[in-house]
Amino acid sequence: MSADTVGAVGQRRVGLDGAPNFRDLGGYRNGEGRVVRHGQVYRSDALTWLTDRDLGILRELGIGLVIDVRSAHEKHTQPSRWHAGSPPEVLSCDIDADLRAGTQPLISILRARPDREGARAMLRTTYAVMPAAFAGHLAGLFARLARSDCPPAVLHCTVGKDRTGFVAAMLLFALGMPREVVYEDYLHTARVARNPRLEETLGDIVRSQVGREPDAAMLDALFGVEAEYLDAALRRIDQEYGSVDRYLRVAGGLDDDTRAGLQARLLA
């Protein structure tokens, strides 16, 4: 990885109190030397607990599009907060492939082994089903981001690491980023402070869905990111499509015109 790319990592965090995982996708460099523009696409955890200070920062950033990849249940129980008078456009992708969405096959893994290793096994399974779960949503997402009138956007789920991490990875691949850059962005979440409100929420979910009090090791695993999780998603893509590029074309609807539009808008 180039020194330019490494140096940009520390500049990405925006510093929101209510969404500590909010950061800029800008600054990454692809193999052709083109760089993702800053201030165009952000990735984040839930926007539920934004403070007045946070809302002021988002107003200054000019964000006009929110790409929400949470389930309908999450959106209902944890609605996003926004500054009054100028609600953003919302592109909603209802994805249930996550523990926080109450997905029973995933919960059953944690019930069978309610510990750190059970949590890691559940996350590996989560990532393996994400390519199929997002297949019907990526085309609309790519098309909107490729339009010349697209405002600065934020992509988010609840914790901002799994569903958001997968979509951010696919977007970076669409922009021609090499795998080491995609993994750098994905693993950067491990260096971000956890939101205490989310810890409470996740603890409540484990208690209600799994039927036991989560210990610190389980919570650490549920909040964690490891290369093997993204490996599981990419391995499934390779098995079913042969390559990420073919997955993006066939399942993600990324034709040549859309890819060119994305790269024209988001790369310098």
ABEGO torsion letter per residue (X at the ends): XBAAAAAAAAAABAGBAABAABBBABGBBBAAGBBBBBGABBBBBBAAABBAAAAAAAAAAGBABBBBABBAAAAAABBBBBBBGBBBBBBBBBBABBAAAGBAAAAAAAAABBBAAAAAAAAAAAAAAAAAAAAAAAAAAAAAAABAABBBBBBBBAAGAAAAAAAAAAAAAAAGBBAAAAAAAAAAAAABBBBAAAAAAAAAAAAAAAGBBBBAAAAAAAABBBAAAAAAAAAAAAAAAGBAAAAAAAAAGBBAAAAAAAAAAABX
